[in-house]
């Protein structure tokens, strides 16, 4: 009978250094434990071979190195001033007076609607706010309505509980700090609960006629895809668009770009055959 040799208990796994432990945590976030792409689990150990009396080596596993496919963007020729002017001239001819699709009655209800529209569609927000704004079109009336009733009114909107808290807090701050009126500077609007830079830009543009560029997911996509104002972050795209768009188009520019992204330059299946600026667009994967 072959003598069974058991693994020595003296062999213990080495204690990981803080640097290795930190690296393991980082890879754990991606579902991996090493740069080779091995799956999480116990480390492979030698197991005894009952017949030979030798420690059996684990089967070699070919490590599948995960190669991050870095796509180097080709140099995109920047738009010329004449091309930008031509593009927005076409937008203007097709839709001289574009309107935002969020329904509102005054600057306050516009502010609330924009806050509620985060991670939600304009159509969904409109369905919830038509009845709400009929009874609460000022900060004072919204506070009188109360958070519970407000929550019930907007429960069809995503993240409605958090948004209800923000709107009530927003109303309190408007009354306490701004006399119940919507402030007219970006910095002041950004101090309101639930309001960020995009919210401030929308309100300043639509309520007060400021030449601001609100960058939502549609504007971000159009700016990058067309090459008009490429950028990794919304602020980069915003500043890029403000730099290249002539002042005479800035009042309506963000509406033209939002509508273009929402109905023509779609995320998955862009309708390039219907695009007003297809011949100017720098996107190499145009469908027409």
C-alpha positions in Angstrom: 0.0 0.0 0.0 1.5 3.3 -1.0 2.3 5.7 1.7 0.2 8.8 1.7 2.3 11.9 2.1 0.3 14.8 3.4 1.2 18.4 2.7 3.4 20.0 5.2 1.6 22.2 7.6 4.6 24.3 7.8 4.0 25.9 4.4 1.8 28.8 4.8 0.9 31.5 2.4 3.0 34.6 2.7 1.4 37.6 4.3 0.5 40.2 1.7 2.2 43.6 1.9 -0.1 46.7 2.1 0.7 47.5 -1.5 -0.3 44.0 -2.7 -3.5 44.1 -0.6 -4.4 47.5 -2.1 -3.8 46.1 -5.6 -6.0 43.2 -4.9 -8.8 45.5 -3.7 -8.5 47.5 -6.9 -8.7 44.4 -9.1 -11.6 43.0 -7.0 -13.8 46.0 -8.2 -13.5 44.6 -11.8 -14.3 41.0 -10.6 -10.6 40.0 -11.1 -7.8 39.3 -8.7 -4.8 39.8 -10.9 -3.7 41.5 -14.0 -3.9 38.2 -15.8 -7.6 38.1 -15.5 -7.9 35.1 -13.2 -11.2 34.7 -11.4 -11.6 35.3 -7.7 -11.2 32.3 -5.5 -8.8 30.4 -3.3 -5.2 30.3 -4.4 -4.2 27.0 -6.1 -2.3 24.6 -3.8 -0.5 21.4 -4.3 -2.6 18.3 -3.5 -1.2 14.9 -2.5 -1.2 12.1 -5.1 -2.2 8.9 -3.3 -0.6 6.6 -5.9 2.8 8.2 -6.4 3.2 9.7 -3.1 4.2 13.0 -4.7 2.5 16.3 -4.6 0.4 16.6 -7.7 0.9 19.9 -9.6 -2.3 21.7 -10.4 -3.1 21.8 -14.1 -1.6 24.8 -15.7 -4.2 27.4 -16.5 -3.5 29.6 -19.4 -3.9 33.1 -18.1 -6.1 35.2 -20.3 -4.6 38.6 -20.2 -7.3 41.3 -20.5 -6.1 43.7 -23.1 -7.7 47.1 -22.8 -8.5 47.9 -26.3 -7.3 51.4 -26.5 -8.8 53.1 -29.5 -6.8 56.0 -30.5 -9.1 58.5 -32.1 -8.0 59.6 -35.5 -7.2 63.2 -35.8 -10.5 64.9 -36.6 -10.3 68.1 -38.6 -11.8 70.9 -36.6 -14.8 72.7 -38.0 -14.2 75.9 -39.7 -16.0 79.1 -38.6 -17.9 79.0 -41.9 -19.0 75.4 -41.4 -20.3 76.1 -37.9 -22.2 79.2 -39.2 -23.7 77.1 -42.0 -24.8 74.3 -39.6 -26.6 76.6 -37.2 -28.1 78.6 -40.1 -29.7 75.3 -41.3 -31.0 74.6 -37.8 -32.5 78.1 -37.6 -34.1 77.8 -41.0 -35.7 74.5 -40.0 -36.8 75.7 -36.6 -36.6 79.4 -36.1 -38.0 79.4 -32.5 -37.2 76.2 -30.8 -38.7 75.5 -27.4 -37.7 73.4 -24.5 -40.0 70.4 -24.0 -40.4 70.8 -20.2 -43.7 72.3 -19.4 -43.7 75.2 -16.9 -45.5 78.3 -15.9 -42.8 80.6 -14.5 -39.1 80.6 -13.6 -39.9 78.7 -10.3 -41.8 75.9 -12.0 -39.1 75.7 -14.7 -36.5 75.3 -12.0 -38.5 72.5 -10.3 -39.1 70.8 -13.6 -35.4 70.8 -14.4 -34.5 69.4 -11.0 -37.1 66.6 -11.4 -35.9 65.8 -14.9 -32.5 64.4 -13.7 -32.4 60.8 -15.0 -35.9 61.1 -16.3 -37.6 62.0 -19.6 -39.2 65.4 -20.2 -42.4 63.6 -21.1 -42.5 61.7 -17.8 -41.9 64.9 -15.8 -44.6 66.7 -17.7 -47.2 64.0 -16.9 -46.4 64.4 -13.2 -46.1 68.2 -13.0 -49.2 69.3 -14.9 -51.5 68.7 -11.9 -48.7 69.7 -9.4 -48.0 73.1 -10.9 -51.8 73.8 -11.1 -51.8 73.9 -7.3 -48.2 74.8 -6.4 -46.6 77.3 -8.7 -44.6 79.3 -6.1 -42.2 78.2 -3.3 -44.7 79.2 -0.7 -47.5 77.0 -2.2 -45.1 74.1 -2.6 -44.1 74.3 1.0 -47.8 74.4 2.0 -48.4 71.3 -0.1 -45.8 69.4 2.0 -43.2 66.8 1.2 -45.6 63.8 1.6 -48.1 65.2 -0.9 -45.3 66.3 -3.2 -43.9 62.8 -3.1 -47.2 61.3 -4.1 -47.5 63.8 -7.0 -44.2 62.8 -8.5 -44.0 59.1 -7.6 -44.0 58.2 -11.3 -40.6 59.9 -11.7 -37.4 58.1 -11.0 -35.7 58.9 -7.6 -38.9 60.7 -6.5 -38.2 60.4 -2.8 -34.9 62.2 -3.0 -36.3 64.7 -5.5 -39.2 65.6 -3.2 -36.8 66.3 -0.3 -34.7 68.5 -2.6 -37.6 70.5 -3.9 -38.9 71.2 -0.4 -35.4 72.2 0.7 -35.0 74.3 -2.4 -38.2 76.2 -1.7 -37.1 76.9 1.9 -33.8 78.3 0.6 -35.5 80.4 -2.1 -37.7 82.0 0.5 -35.0 82.5 3.1 -32.2 83.7 0.9 -33.8 85.1 -2.3 -37.2 86.4 -1.2 -39.0 83.6 -2.9 -37.6 84.5 -6.4 -35.4 82.4 -8.6 -31.9 83.9 -8.6 -30.4 85.1 -11.8 -26.8 84.0 -11.5 -25.3 80.5 -12.1 -23.4 80.5 -8.8 -26.6 81.3 -6.8 -28.7 78.7 -8.6 -26.1 76.1 -7.9 -26.4 76.7 -4.2 -30.0 75.3 -4.3 -30.6 71.7 -3.3 -30.8 69.4 -6.4 -29.6 72.1 -8.8 -26.2 71.8 -10.6 -24.5 73.6 -13.5 -26.8 72.1 -16.1 -29.9 73.1 -14.2 -28.6 76.6 -13.8 -27.8 76.9 -17.5 -31.3 75.8 -18.5 -33.0 78.2 -16.2 -30.8 81.1 -17.1 -31.4 80.4 -20.8 -35.1 79.7 -20.8 -36.3 81.9 -18.1 -33.9 84.9 -18.4 -32.6 84.7 -22.0 -29.0 84.2 -21.1 -26.6 82.8 -23.7 -25.8 79.6 -21.8 -25.1 76.1 -23.1 -26.8 73.4 -21.1 -25.1 70.1 -21.8 -27.2 67.0 -21.3 -26.7 63.6 -22.7 -27.9 64.6 -26.1 -25.7 67.7 -26.4 -22.8 65.8 -25.1 -23.3 63.1 -27.8 -23.7 65.5 -30.6 -20.7 67.6 -29.6 -18.5 64.6 -29.6 -19.9 62.6 -32.5 -19.9 65.4 -35.0 -16.6 66.7 -33.9 -18.1 70.1 -33.2 -16.9 70.3 -29.6 -15.3 67.0 -28.5 -14.6 66.5 -24.8 -14.4 63.9 -22.1 -16.6 65.8 -19.6 -19.8 67.9 -20.1 -18.0 71.1 -19.0 -15.4 70.6 -21.7 -18.1 70.2 -24.3 -20.0 73.2 -22.9 -16.9 75.5 -23.1 -16.0 74.1 -26.5 -19.5 74.9 -27.9 -19.5 78.4 -26.4 -16.2 79.0 -28.1 -17.2 78.0 -31.6 -20.9 79.0 -31.9 -21.5 82.5 -33.1 -23.3 84.8 -30.6 -26.3 85.3 -32.9 -27.1 81.6 -32.5 -26.4 81.1 -28.8 -29.9 81.9 -27.5 -31.4 78.9 -29.1 -28.2 76.8 -29.7 -28.7 74.3 -26.8 -32.3 73.7 -27.9 -31.3 73.0 -31.5 -28.6 70.6 -30.3 -30.8 68.8 -27.8 -33.6 68.3 -30.3 -31.1 67.2 -32.9 -29.7 64.6 -30.5 -33.1 63.5 -29.3 -34.8 63.0 -32.7 -32.0 62.7 -35.3 -28.6 62.0 -33.9 -29.8 59.1 -31.8 -27.5 57.1 -29.6 -27.9 53.7 -31.1 -29.4 54.2 -34.6 -28.6 57.7 -35.7 -30.8 58.9 -38.6 -28.0 60.2 -40.8 -30.2 60.1 -43.9 -32.4 62.8 -42.4 -29.6 64.8 -40.8 -29.4 68.5 -41.7 -25.7 68.7 -41.2 -24.6 65.2 -42.4 -22.3 66.6 -45.0 -20.5 68.7 -42.3 -20.4 66.0 -39.6 -17.0 64.5 -38.9 -18.3 61.1 -37.6 -16.6 58.3 -39.6 -19.5 55.9 -39.0 -22.3 57.8 -40.7 -25.1 55.6 -41.8 -25.8 57.6 -44.9 
